[in-house]
Amino acid sequence: MDGPQDHHRNQERLIGDLRQVIENAEELLKNTDHQTSMLYQAARIKLAQALLNANEELERFEDAQLLRMIEATRAANEEFQDATGEDKVMRAFR
């Protein structure tokens, strides 16, 4: 069964894969902008819309991941009663 660490690694991999797909699609759009046929133009329009959607989804993933990290930090601070930044740093080295 996947634990929290496995879930986190899977999310990181998914975000990285999505970034790579977006970069490749943007490069494809850039390299086909000289194509004038209606078929190419229709495909480029669909790809541009898919890229827009993918970028919005990636932003949601990253925002959700950031909120989870903030919550995990808050919970750890409460659990270990870290009062200062120094307390937090020192706990990291224990």
PyRosetta script that sets phi, psi and omega in degrees:
from pyrosetta import init, pose_from_sequence

init()
pose = pose_from_sequence("MDGPQDHHRNQERLIGDLRQVIENAEELLKNTDHQTSMLYQAARIKLAQALLNANEELERFEDAQLLRMIEATRAANEEFQDATGEDKVMRAFR")
pose.set_psi(1, 140.2)
pose.set_omega(1, 179.9)
pose.set_phi(2, -73.9)
pose.set_psi(2, 133.0)
pose.set_omega(2, 175.8)
pose.set_phi(3, -95.1)
pose.set_psi(3, -177.8)
pose.set_omega(3, -180.0)
pose.set_phi(4, -58.1)
pose.set_psi(4, -38.3)
pose.set_omega(4, -179.9)
pose.set_phi(5, -65.5)
pose.set_psi(5, -41.9)
pose.set_omega(5, 178.5)
pose.set_phi(6, -64.2)
pose.set_psi(6, -41.1)
pose.set_omega(6, 179.0)
pose.set_phi(7, -61.9)
pose.set_psi(7, -43.1)
pose.set_omega(7, 179.8)
pose.set_phi(8, -63.6)
pose.set_psi(8, -44.8)
pose.set_omega(8, 179.1)
pose.set_phi(9, -63.1)
pose.set_psi(9, -39.0)
pose.set_omega(9, 178.3)
pose.set_phi(10, -63.9)
pose.set_psi(10, -40.9)
pose.set_omega(10, 177.7)
pose.set_phi(11, -64.9)
pose.set_psi(11, -42.8)
pose.set_omega(11, 178.3)
pose.set_phi(12, -60.9)
pose.set_psi(12, -43.0)
pose.set_omega(12, 179.3)
pose.set_phi(13, -64.1)
pose.set_psi(13, -42.6)
pose.set_omega(13, 178.7)
pose.set_phi(14, -61.5)
pose.set_psi(14, -45.1)
pose.set_omega(14, 178.7)
pose.set_phi(15, -63.1)
pose.set_psi(15, -43.5)
pose.set_omega(15, 177.8)
pose.set_phi(16, -62.8)
pose.set_psi(16, -42.6)
pose.set_omega(16, 178.0)
pose.set_phi(17, -63.4)
pose.set_psi(17, -42.0)
pose.set_omega(17, 179.5)
pose.set_phi(18, -64.5)
pose.set_psi(18, -41.0)
pose.set_omega(18, 176.2)
pose.set_phi(19, -59.2)
pose.set_psi(19, -43.0)
pose.set_omega(19, -178.9)
pose.set_phi(20, -64.8)
pose.set_psi(20, -42.5)
pose.set_omega(20, 177.9)
pose.set_phi(21, -61.6)
pose.set_psi(21, -43.1)
pose.set_omega(21, 179.5)
pose.set_phi(22, -62.4)
pose.set_psi(22, -45.8)
pose.set_omega(22, 179.4)
pose.set_phi(23, -61.1)
pose.set_psi(23, -43.5)
pose.set_omega(23, 179.9)
pose.set_phi(24, -64.8)
pose.set_psi(24, -41.4)
pose.set_omega(24, -179.9)
pose.set_phi(25, -67.3)
pose.set_psi(25, -38.9)
pose.set_omega(25, 177.1)
pose.set_phi(26, -63.4)
pose.set_psi(26, -40.5)
pose.set_omega(26, 177.5)
pose.set_phi(27, -64.1)
pose.set_psi(27, -41.7)
pose.set_omega(27, 177.8)
pose.set_phi(28, -61.6)
pose.set_psi(28, -44.5)
pose.set_omega(28, 177.3)
pose.set_phi(29, -59.4)
pose.set_psi(29, -44.8)
pose.set_omega(29, -178.9)
pose.set_phi(30, -62.9)
pose.set_psi(30, -39.7)
pose.set_omega(30, -176.1)
pose.set_phi(31, -80.9)
pose.set_psi(31, -9.2)
pose.set_omega(31, 179.8)
pose.set_phi(32, -114.2)
pose.set_psi(32, 11.9)
pose.set_omega(32, -177.2)
pose.set_phi(33, -67.9)
pose.set_psi(33, -16.5)
pose.set_omega(33, 179.0)
pose.set_phi(34, -84.3)
pose.set_psi(34, -10.8)
pose.set_omega(34, 179.1)
pose.set_phi(35, -72.6)
pose.set_psi(35, 131.6)
pose.set_omega(35, -174.5)
pose.set_phi(36, -112.9)
pose.set_psi(36, -6.4)
pose.set_omega(36, -177.8)
pose.set_phi(37, -66.0)
pose.set_psi(37, 151.9)
pose.set_omega(37, -179.5)
pose.set_phi(38, -60.8)
pose.set_psi(38, -35.5)
pose.set_omega(38, 179.9)
pose.set_phi(39, -62.5)
pose.set_psi(39, -47.8)
pose.set_omega(39, 177.9)
pose.set_phi(40, -62.7)
pose.set_psi(40, -45.0)
pose.set_omega(40, -178.2)
pose.set_phi(41, -62.5)
pose.set_psi(41, -41.3)
pose.set_omega(41, 178.1)
pose.set_phi(42, -64.1)
pose.set_psi(42, -42.5)
pose.set_omega(42, 179.1)
pose.set_phi(43, -65.3)
pose.set_psi(43, -39.7)
pose.set_omega(43, 179.6)
pose.set_phi(44, -64.6)
pose.set_psi(44, -38.5)
pose.set_omega(44, 178.3)
pose.set_phi(45, -63.5)
pose.set_psi(45, -44.3)
pose.set_omega(45, 178.7)
pose.set_phi(46, -64.2)
pose.set_psi(46, -42.3)
pose.set_omega(46, 179.7)
pose.set_phi(47, -65.5)
pose.set_psi(47, -40.8)
pose.set_omega(47, 178.4)
pose.set_phi(48, -61.5)
pose.set_psi(48, -40.9)
pose.set_omega(48, 178.5)
pose.set_phi(49, -67.7)
pose.set_psi(49, -41.3)
pose.set_omega(49, 177.6)
pose.set_phi(50, -62.5)
pose.set_psi(50, -38.3)
pose.set_omega(50, 176.9)
pose.set_phi(51, -63.9)
pose.set_psi(51, -42.4)
pose.set_omega(51, 177.3)
pose.set_phi(52, -59.0)
pose.set_psi(52, -47.0)
pose.set_omega(52, 179.0)
pose.set_phi(53, -63.1)
pose.set_psi(53, -42.5)
pose.set_omega(53, -179.5)
pose.set_phi(54, -64.2)
pose.set_psi(54, -41.7)
pose.set_omega(54, 178.1)
pose.set_phi(55, -64.0)
pose.set_psi(55, -39.4)
pose.set_omega(55, 176.9)
pose.set_phi(56, -65.2)
pose.set_psi(56, -41.3)
pose.set_omega(56, 179.3)
pose.set_phi(57, -66.4)
pose.set_psi(57, -41.5)
pose.set_omega(57, 177.4)
pose.set_phi(58, -60.2)
pose.set_psi(58, -42.1)
pose.set_omega(58, 178.1)
pose.set_phi(59, -61.6)
pose.set_psi(59, -41.6)
pose.set_omega(59, 177.5)
pose.set_phi(60, -63.6)
pose.set_psi(60, -43.0)
pose.set_omega(60, 177.6)
pose.set_phi(61, -58.5)
pose.set_psi(61, -47.3)
pose.set_omega(61, -177.3)
pose.set_phi(62, -67.1)
pose.set_psi(62, -38.6)
pose.set_omega(62, 177.1)
pose.set_phi(63, -63.9)
pose.set_psi(63, -43.8)
pose.set_omega(63, 179.4)
pose.set_phi(64, -63.9)
pose.set_psi(64, -40.5)
pose.set_omega(64, 178.9)
pose.set_phi(65, -63.7)
pose.set_psi(65, -42.4)
pose.set_omega(65, 178.7)
pose.set_phi(66, -62.7)
pose.set_psi(66, -43.3)
pose.set_omega(66, 178.3)
pose.set_phi(67, -62.7)
pose.set_psi(67, -39.0)
pose.set_omega(67, 176.9)
pose.set_phi(68, -63.9)
pose.set_psi(68, -39.8)
pose.set_omega(68, 179.3)
pose.set_phi(69, -66.0)
pose.set_psi(69, -41.6)
pose.set_omega(69, 178.6)
pose.set_phi(70, -62.8)
pose.set_psi(70, -44.3)
pose.set_omega(70, 179.5)
pose.set_phi(71, -64.4)
pose.set_psi(71, -41.4)
pose.set_omega(71, 178.8)
pose.set_phi(72, -63.4)
pose.set_psi(72, -39.3)
pose.set_omega(72, 178.0)
pose.set_phi(73, -65.8)
pose.set_psi(73, -43.5)
pose.set_omega(73, 178.5)
pose.set_phi(74, -61.4)
pose.set_psi(74, -44.3)
pose.set_omega(74, -179.3)
pose.set_phi(75, -64.2)
pose.set_psi(75, -40.6)
pose.set_omega(75, 178.2)
pose.set_phi(76, -65.9)
pose.set_psi(76, -39.4)
pose.set_omega(76, 178.3)
pose.set_phi(77, -62.2)
pose.set_psi(77, -40.8)
pose.set_omega(77, 177.6)
pose.set_phi(78, -67.3)
pose.set_psi(78, -46.0)
pose.set_omega(78, -177.5)
pose.set_phi(79, -60.9)
pose.set_psi(79, -42.7)
pose.set_omega(79, -176.2)
pose.set_phi(80, -98.1)
pose.set_psi(80, 3.2)
pose.set_omega(80, 176.6)
pose.set_phi(81, 54.0)
pose.set_psi(81, 45.8)
pose.set_omega(81, 176.9)
pose.set_phi(82, -72.5)
pose.set_psi(82, 118.6)
pose.set_omega(82, -178.4)
pose.set_phi(83, -96.1)
pose.set_psi(83, -26.5)
pose.set_omega(83, -176.9)
pose.set_phi(84, -131.3)
pose.set_psi(84, 167.4)
pose.set_omega(84, 175.2)
pose.set_phi(85, -62.4)
pose.set_psi(85, -35.3)
pose.set_omega(85, 178.2)
pose.set_phi(86, -62.6)
pose.set_psi(86, -40.7)
pose.set_omega(86, 177.6)
pose.set_phi(87, -58.7)
pose.set_psi(87, -42.1)
pose.set_omega(87, -179.0)
pose.set_phi(88, -64.9)
pose.set_psi(88, -43.7)
pose.set_omega(88, 180.0)
pose.set_phi(89, -65.3)
pose.set_psi(89, -45.3)
pose.set_omega(89, -178.8)
pose.set_phi(90, -63.2)
pose.set_psi(90, -36.3)
pose.set_omega(90, 177.7)
pose.set_phi(91, -62.7)
pose.set_psi(91, -34.7)
pose.set_omega(91, -179.8)
pose.set_phi(92, -64.0)
pose.set_psi(92, -23.9)
pose.set_omega(92, -177.6)
pose.set_phi(93, -100.6)
pose.set_psi(93, 3.2)
pose.set_omega(93, 177.9)
pose.set_phi(94, -83.2)
pose.dump_pdb("model.pdb")
